[in-house]
């Protein structure tokens, strides 16, 4: 049976047409992704400057230099593009948090946790606008965003609580209420991230990571 649009073509011609169509489709998709990424970058800058509530879609499209219709090809609302930005920063945080290696030849526990903290803190310093969105603008915005953040923190809590419990079973850690301590640690880390964001240049990343470890891992009383 002939393929519509390919009547009279040789097999080679048909193959070439399919390859050309696929190539055009790939280029089109790449351009769409690039335009979407550009819109997200512009929206991030506008949200960082004006705040969520003071930002209008017209502000974003004016800064991006695109038509209103172009904006709606990618995002149905200001809330939608804000949610996409939030997903981006939460995804980056997830990528920076990895499990602790308990194998015999693994790096010391403190060094591994120190590395995780440094990656988190570096994310804030390297992407201040994106971090501000997650740590300031998104808080209490609406029930949907709140639910997204609650689910994210619950995910981090489960990961940390399980990691602490595993450490206890392996004899690396002493006996304590792992779920409760996990919330305390997450609260301290969040405050440290905010501190780094709010007081730019006042603290070094390494010093903050060490302070968190001194408090939660080794304690602050004389040993």
N, C-alpha and C positions, 0 to 999 in steps of 0.2 A: 504494500500500500504506500502511495506517495505521501511524503510529508508536506503539509500545506506550505506554499511559498517556495518549494524546491522542485516543482515539476520541470522536467527537461534538464535538470542538472546531472552531471556525472557524480559518481560516488566521491571523487576527490573534491569537486566543487561543493558538494553538500557538507563534507567534513570541514572544509575551509570556512564555509558560512557559519557553521556551528561554533567553530573556534573563534571566529571574529565576534559573534554575538556574545559568547562567554567572556571574551576580552573586554568588550564594551560594557557588559554588565558588571564586571569586576572593577573597571575604572569608575563607573557610576557609583558603585557602592563605596569605593574608597573616597570619592569626592564627598559623598553624603556624610561619611564618618568624620572627615576632616572639617566640614562645615559645622557639624554638631559639636565637635571638640572646640572649634573657634567660638561658637555661641556660649558654650559652658565657661570658657576662659573669660570672655567679656562679662558674662553674668556674675561670675565670681568677683571680679574687680568692682562691679557696680554695687553688689550686695555688701562688699567689704567697706566701700566708701559711704553708702547711704543707709545701710541697714535693710533688713527684709521689708519692714512695713512701709518705709519711705521709698522703696524702689517700685517703679512701674514698668510694665512690659515695654512701654514707649522709651523708657530710659535705656533698656537693654538693646532694643533694635537700633536706636539712634547711635549708641556707642559702637555697635557691631557694623553699622552701615548696611543693614539689610532691610528688606520690606517686611511689613507685618505678616504677610502671608508666608514668607520664608520661615519666620520664627515658628508659626503654627504647623509647619511641615514636620518639625522636630519635637516641639513641646506644646502641650495643650493649654498650659497656663504658667503663671509665675511660680506657683506652688510646685508644678511638675519639674521645672528646671532647677529649682532649689532642692527638691528631693533627689534629683540625679547627682547634684554636687555633693549632697550629704552621703549618698551611697558611695561616691568616689572616695571620700576621706575615710569612711568607716571601712571600706575595702582595703585601703592602704594600711590602716591600723591592724586589721586582721593579718595582713601579709607580714607585718613586722613582728608579730607574736608567734613564736615557734615553741615546740615542746622541749623540755629539758632532757638531755641525753644522759641516761644512767648507766651506760656501758662502762666497762672497766678502764678503757683508754680515753674516756671522755674528759673534757676540760673540767676543772673544779666547778662546783655548783655556783659559787658566788660569781665566777667569771662568766658563766653562761647567762645568769640572770642579769648581770651587769650589761651584757651585750644586748639583751632584749630591751632594757630600759634606755640605753643609749640610742637604739633605733627609734623608739617611740619619741624621745625627746628631740632627736634630730628631725623627725617628721614635722614637728611643730615649728622648729627654727627654719627649716627649708621651705615650708608651705604655710606661712603665717595667716594668709587670707583664708585658706581652706580650713585651717585649724580654728580660726576665729568663728567660722561658720558653724562648726560642730560643737565648740565649747561655749559659744555665746548665743549666736543668732538662733540656733535650732531649739534651745531650751525653752519649753513652754509655748512653742509656736502654735501648735494645734494638737488635737488628739492623735492624728495619724502620724505626725512626726514624733510625738512623745512615745507612741507605741513602737516606732522603729528604733528609737534610742534605748527604750527599756529592753527591747529584745536583744539589742547589741550588748548592753551591759550585762544582761543575764547570761548571754553566751560567753563573755569574758569571765564572768564569775564561775560558771560551770568549769571552764578550762582551768582556771586558777585553783579552784577548790579540789578538782581531781588531781592536779599536779601536786598540791600540798599533801593530799591524802596518800598519793603514791610515795612521796618522799618520807612520810611517816612509816609506811609499810616496809620501805627499804632501809629504814634506820638512819636516814639522813637528817630527819627533823624530829623534834621532841613532840610530846603529846599536847594537842590543843584542839580547839573547835575549828576545824578547817573551813567550813562554810562561813562562819562568822569572821574569822581572821581574813578570809578572802575579800569580804566587803570592805574591811578596814584598809587593806592594802590598796584596793582599787580606788578608794576615796583619796588616799594619800597620793597615788600616782596622778589622778585627775587634777588634784590641787597643784601638784608639781608642774603639770603641763600648762595649767593656767598661769602659774607664776612665770614660767619661761616666756609665755606669750605676752603677758601684761607688763613685765619688767625686762624689756629687751636689752640684752647686754649686761644685765646686773648679775647673772649667775652663769657659770659654766656648766655645760651638759654633764661632764664627768663628775663635777662636784655634786650636782643634784642626784645623779645615779648613786654615788657613794653614800650620800645622806639617807636616801631611801633604804639602801641595803643595811646601813648601820642601824637604822631604826627597826626594821622589820626582820632582818636576818640575824644580826649579831646582838642587837639590843644596845641600850645606851647606859646601862649600869656598869660599874667597874667589874672587870673579870679577874 
